[in-house]
Amino acid sequence: LEKLLVPHKVRDELIVEDAKPFIRSLGLSDELRRMREIPSSGTALEAVNQMSGLKIRARAPTRIGARMGRPEKAKERKMKASPHVLFPVGDEGGRTRSLIEAAEKGTVKLNLNVRFCPRCQKETPFIRCECGERTVSMRKCPSCGRITPEELCPRCRKQTSEFSEYEVNVREALEKALRGLEIGSIKEIKGVKELMSARRTPEPLEKGILRALFSLNVFKDGTVRYDMTDLPLTHFKPSEIGVSVEKLRELGYTHDIKGNELRDENQILELRVQDVIISESAGDYLVRVAQMVDELLERYYGLPRYYNVRTRSDLVGHLIIGLAPHTSAGVLGRIIGFTKASVGYAHPYFHAAKRRNCDGDEDCVMLLLDALLNFSREYLPEKRGGFMDAPLVLTTRIIVSEVDGEVHNMDTMFSYPLEFYRAAESGKMPKEILEIMETVSKRMERGEEYSGLGYTHETSSISLGPLRSSYKTLDTMNEKIERQLDLARRIRAVDERDVAERLLISHFLPDLIGNLRQFSKQTLRCPICNTKYR
């Protein structure tokens, strides 16, 4: 009965509720007498149909295999060595790229951009001159040392460079930045070994100091980011996202999908196209980012604080930028709530605008004001691909007709017609049943693409289920393999020998070969001078 998926109970005896359809399917009468003989040829399903005299369809006409792609993720974005600021320290910063360590050594030779103070008529690598005047970007002749805006030196006609080697007193620069922020001292602040941008433009040390105080790490473009696995969502309940009904009404959610006024936390609301629901851990992280931005506005720019947040609930209503790693265009979004799951929920249109389709992708979010204040093309690496994964442009309004066409084929129905299931049974192609399906493209023709989308299945909570996959909670690879083989033994449709063979051929042996190759190519590093040896 279990193999046939027949509902039953086992108490003192075996009980099958609704037994008559089951008895009839076996070709038996109510008195359990055989009404027809079992056919000698054909499939088991054909035999059941002949014995019962009923039309009984296959339990699963089409079967597909599935595998785990990647575990869910919600984690801050870090570069190698986890720097706080895009400021070079050379070898003097040690293996941790510490500015404190570099400051103890005094003067450091660094490749930095060439700038010129129009007031003092002095060359400097910094955006602000000692006199307080903003400097302008220039070029320098490597032969005669002349400062000029031209690509060719007017004196010796040689190619000029946008950067040059300077002797920088890191201790003085760090102490000056701390005084400007009115901060006494800092335990640790990490920079980078060298700058990779075209002009070698360094970030102001003040920004790195504030990031270090709030335990935040900078990315290659000057922003602070948080990565989350993409999940699509079109509807939600206030109770699922930890936000009050009153707050949602302030954000424009005044009525539920049935047109009733929003009064209860369990009413179903349709998610607006550019609203996002982020993980609770992302909310806590962005609180620190917002506090850092407020300190930056007040202490560095001399402007009033903007966010004034203490908890993640204070972030509701604030704007973020969503960005996929392989693109250069961010999408503007608004935080409306939080989820316990390690994912980022957003409308399918929002994900499509990032050129994503939620097949295990992970994208980042950043606070809008952090990007507006701290992002700069000047920091982006000069190498190939350096301008990818950077918000060079910003999509402020999603126009559905302009996003990836994959989302135009998404169905928007609350239920499927009987013809849909009959077409599925007969194996028809999707394009053959388009006339009976309501899709985004059809709603676009009527100008109804932004609201009124349907869904087919209810759920009590979008956060139900395991919040962390066992692949992340299990510590060792032995435990993970044991669990996988245990599952293979339990699942009737899986051949455990085949699973074990695939593990060895597709994972264990290639990993072993790769590890041995890397082991043979490894280097040893001196912890004092950082010299590497084979």
Beta strands, then each sheet from edge to edge (+ up, - down):
strand 1: 9-10
strand 2: 14-15
strand 3: 74-76
strand 4: 107-113
strand 5: 115-117
strand 6: 122-124
strand 7: 136-137
strand 8: 139-140
strand 9: 147-148
strand 10: 163-169
strand 11: 226-232
strand 12: 235-236
strand 13: 269-270
strand 14: 275-279
strand 15: 319-323
strand 16: 329-339
strand 17: 343-346
strand 18: 362-367
strand 19: 393-395
strand 20: 524-525
strand 21: 532-533
sheet 1: 1+ 2-
sheet 2: 3+ 11- 17- 14+ 16+ 15- 18+
sheet 3: 3+ 11- 17- 14+ 16+ 19+
sheet 4: 4+ 10-
sheet 5: 6+ 5- 7+
sheet 6: 8+ 9-
sheet 7: 12+ 13-
sheet 8: 20+ 21-
end
